[in-house]
């Protein structure tokens, strides 16, 4: 029997959920709004999507988004599972996404629709290689074993000269940083051309590695057109870099997969623009489904926001995202969750309590760069916070025991 992909949706509709689900299945496979010549029973048996399950939830009096107007004044919500034969799209990632999402968001039968999860057939494990490095590979590249990787972002986001950037990297490397990245706003600015920045930063990183044996991972933002990204990728490799960053929502599925398929660098997946895909509870895509698609593309590190972050996302959502990244998928390597957004050492305690994992890239921008004793103390403070959290100390106890972390609490604690 041909393998099938299963997709689960959270829907809202002014119609009966069974009717709306049938429209979804028809629109996204062999059917249309009216019977057409050639739509034989044999064709439908082979290529039509199937409604596998419907769990009816609550009824509400106002639609979540515009759509067909309910004659009864009520709108029904349900969890619906639809399946497709992989014969419909094979192992073509863009066409699979067009099938699972695509035009169904336009259908008037829905006043709310969100792709919540995807179940992939076993054959995808061999047709897609997944992350080249994943958690274990990133740990190997950075030499970090029994704690989170501690990272930061070059700030100001844009405007620094190449010399300024290289100087900051030197300070951070001396302080013991594991990971540094470009901001998503910086790729090749007027005063910081990509190739020149890579050369200058890697001179600092390679010199530090020659001296100490520790090579800092720097994620250079190579986002751009595909040919441009491939050229930038080779620049990073030529200078001994170990990581490239891609703004995945801007570059797109095929572009990201092309970069991941090169296989020489760990790929840091920045999800800027994520809010427009998921912030509405009944529109877009849930992180459970989202991260599976990017793991198929082959990213090694993926942003998940952070506990008590500066954005809109709840702590429960962040924890669920971390759990999703750490869950097994096919026979692929696991992707490294990147905890970020307004982080400093103070959130390490709640992050550890909620997740009980140190398989994280824990990113702090201002939390490191704006430390009252300077960036070097900011790195030390992050390391101290995580050690204290895992050792069972409270935040207040750690602030007393560790000087650098104590100064972090003085500056950032009220925030």
N, C-alpha and C positions, 0 to 999 in steps of 0.2 A: 504494500500500500504506500502511496506517495506521502512523504512527510508534509506536515502542515505547520504553519505559524499561527499562534493564538495571541490575540490582542484583547486587552480588557479596557473598557471605557466607562467613565462616569458620565451619564447623560441626564439631560433634563428635556422634557418634551410635553407639548400640549396634547399629544395623542397617546394612545396606549403604547407602553414601552415595546411590546411585541411588534407593533406596526412600525414604529420608528427604527427598531433594530433591523427589521427586514429591509427597509429602505436603505439603511447604511450598508448592509451586506450586498444589496443589488447594485447600488451606485458605485461601490468600490471593487466590483468584479465584473461579471458578465452582463449585468442588467442595466436598464435605463428606465426612464419614467414611463415608457410605453414599449410593448412587445415589438420587436423588429425582425425582419426576415433573417434567417440563419441562426436565430436563437433557439436551437434545437434542445430537446431534453438531454441528449448525449453531451452537448456542449456545456449545458448548465451543470450536469452531474460532475463533469471534470473540472470546470473552472469557476463555478459560482462559489462565493463565500458562504459560510454556514453560520447561523446563529447557534452558538453552543450552549449559552446559559444566560438567564435574566434573573437578577435579584432586585425586586422592586423595593425602593426605599420610601422616603417621605413624599408628601404632596405639599406644594407651596402655592402661594397666591400671586407671586410676582415672578416674571421671568428673569433669569440671570443675565441674559443678553438678548438682543432683538431676534425675532424669528416669527413663526406663525403664531397668531393670536388665538388663545384658547377660548372656545365657545362657552365652556363651563366656568372659566375664570380661574382654573387650577392648572398646575404644571407638575408632572410626575417625574421623580428622579429614580434612577436605577443604575445598577452595575451590570454591564452587558459584556459578554465574551463572544468574539467573532473569530472564525478561523479561515485561513486561505491555504490552498495547496501551493507549495513552493514552485510548482510548474508555472504559476502565473507570472513569476518574476525571476526565478532562478536565484542566483547569488549576486544580484545586482542591487547594491545598497540604495542608490537614489530611487529606483523604481519600487523597491520594497517600502521606502518611506512615503513615496507618493501614494502607495496603496493603503498603508496604515493610517496616514493622515490626509494629505491631499484635499480633494474637493469636499470631503464629508463635513468640513467646518462651514461650508457654504449652504448646506442643506437646511431648508426652512423648518423641517420637522424637528430640529433641535434648537432649543433656547439655552443650551449648555452642553458642551462636550469636551472631555479631556481624556487623552490617552494615558492610562495609568500604569500599564505594565505590558510586557511582551514575553512570550514563551517561545524560545528558539529551538528548532530541531537539532539533533545531535550532529548532523552533517555540517552545520555551520562551524563546528569546532575545527574541521580540517580545511574548509574553504576560506575561512578568515583566520589569520594567525594571531589576532589580538595584540596586546601590548608586547613589545619586544623586550622590555626591561621589567615593568611592573614594580611592585614593592621591593622584592628581593634584589632586583637589578639596580634600582636607585640606591638602595642601602650599600650595595657593593661599590658603586661608582663614588659614593661620598665617604665610605668607610665608617658609616654610622650603623651600629647594631642594636643596642638595647635601650633606645630612647627615640622619641620623635626627631625627625630632621628639623632643625631650626633654620628658618629662612627669613628673608626680608626683600623689600622692593626698593629700587633706587628712587629716592625722593629728593627734590621735587620730581614729579612724574615726567616732566619734559622741560627742557631749557638748560640743563647742565651741559657744560662742555665735555668733550671726551676726556680731557685731563682731570676734570673734577670727578667724573664717574669712576675713572680708574683709581683715583685717590681714595674714594669712598670704599671701593672694593678692597683695596689694600688694607685699610683700617679694619674692615669687617673680617677679612681673612685672618689677620693677626689676632683678632678677638675670638676666633674659633667658629665663625659662621659656617654652616653646611651648604647653604643655598642662597643665591641672589638672583633676582630676575629684573628684566626691564619692566616698566609699567606698560600696560596695553596701549597707552597713548604714544609710546616711543617706539619707533621702528627705524626710521632714517631721517631725522630732522635736519634742519639747515645747518646747525652747528654740531651735529653728532651723526655723521654718515655711518651707515651700518658697518661697512667693511673696516673702516678706520676704528670704530668703537670696539669691534670684535678683537682686532689686533692689539689694541692698547689694553683692554681688560684681560685678555688671555696672557699677555706678557706678565702682568701682575700675578695672575692665578698660577701660571706655570712656574714662576720664580718662587712663589710661596710653597708650591708642591715640591720643588727641588730641594728647598731648605728644610721642610718639615715632614714631607711624605703625605700630607693631606691636601687633596685637590678639591677646591670649592666648585660646586656645580653652579654654573651661571646659565640661566635660561634667556637666550637672546631672542627677541621678538622678530621673527622672520616673516610675519604675516604680510601677504601681498598677492600679486598674481602668481600663477603656478610656476612659470619659468623663473620669475624673480625669486620665489621662495626656494626653488631648487638650487639656484646660484648662491643664495645666502646660506643655505644648508652646507654646501661645499666649503664656503668660507669658514664656517664654524669648525667643521671637521679639520680643515687645513691647519687651523691655529690650535688644535688640540682641545676644543670644547667638548663637552659631554651632553649638552642639553639645548633644545630649541623650544621656544614658546610659540604657540599658535592661538590666535583669537578664533576659536572654532566656529562660533555662530556667524562670524563675518566671512570666513574663508569657505565654509561649507563642507559637506560630507566628503565629496570626491577629492577636493583639494587637501583636506586633512589626511585622508587615507593615502594619498600620493606621497605626502611627506612622511607619514608613519612607515610606509612600505620601504623607505630607504634603509632603515634598520640600524644606522650607525649611532644615532643620538636618542637619548630619552626625550619624549615629547611631553611638554608641559601644556595642558589644555586649559586655556583661560576661557571661561564661559560668559564674558561680558555680553550683555544683552539677554541674559537668562530670565530676568524679571518679566520681559514682554512675552516670554513663552509660557510662563507658569504662574505669574502672580495672581491672576484671576482664578478662583477655585473651580470654576466650571468652564475653563477655556485653555487650550494648549496641550501641554504634556507634563506629566509628573516625572520627577527625577529618576524614579525606578526604571521607567522606560528609556528616558533620555540617556542615562549612563550606559545602558546596555548597547545602544547604537554606537556611541563613541568608543566603547571597548571593542566592538567589532572593527571600527576604523583603525584601532591600534594605539590609542593614546596611553601614556604611562602614568600620568598625574592629572587629576581632575579636581577643579574647585568645588567646594561644598558649602561655602560660607563658614561661619563660626558661631560658637556659643556667645550669646549676648552681643551679636554683631551690630554694626551701624546701619544695616539695611532693614528690610521689612520682614525677613524670614524668621520664623519662630525657632526656638531651640529644639522643639520636637522635630521639626522638619530637617534641621541640620543633622541631628542624631540619626534620623532615618536615612539621610543621604550618605552619611559615613558608613552605616550598616550595609547599604546597598553596594557601595564600592568594595567592601570587604567580603561580600558574599561571593561564593564560587560561581563561575559562569562558563559553561562548556568545559574544555580542558585548558582554558587560557590562564595566563598570569593575572593576578589581581591588580587593579589599578590603585595607585596611592592617593588617598584623599588629601586635598590641599585645604587646610583650615585657614581662613583669612577673614578680612573685613573688620577693622577696628579691634584687632586682637592685641593683647599684651599678656604678661605672665599671669595676671589675675584670673583669666578665664581658664587657665590650665586645670584648676582644681575641679571645676564643674564639668569640663570636657572629659577628664579622666573618670570622674564619678559616673557620668552618663554613658560612656562608651567602653571603658575598661580596655582601651587599646592604646598602644604607642606607635602603631603603624600609621603615622600621620606625617605630613609635611606641614609644620606649624609656622605660619607666616605672620610676621608683625612688621608693619611699615613704620608708622609713627611710634609704635611701642618699643622699637629698637632705635630708630634714627633720632627720636626726640627724647631719649633717656637723659635725665638731668646731668649725668656724668659722661655723656657721650655714647656713640654707637657701640663701642667695645663693651661698655658696662651694660648696654641694652641686650647684647647677645648673652652675656653671662647671666643676667637677670632671668631671661627666658629659660636657660638651662637649669638654673636654680629652682624656678617655679615648678618645672616638670618633675625634677627629682623630689621636691618636697611633696607634690601631689601624690606621686606614686608611693612615696614612703609613708603616707598617711598623715602628714602635717596639715593643719589648717592654714588658710591664707595668713591669718594674724601671726601664727607661730612661725611661718616661713619668713615673714617680714622682719621678725626679731632675729632669726637665726642667720639670715643672708643679707648682707649689707646692700648689695646692688639691687636685689629684689625689693628690699625695704624702701629704697629710693623710688623705685617704680610705683610702689603703693602710694607713696606721698604725692606723686605727680598724677597718676592715672586712676587711683582708687576711687575718687569721687565721681568719675565718669562712668 
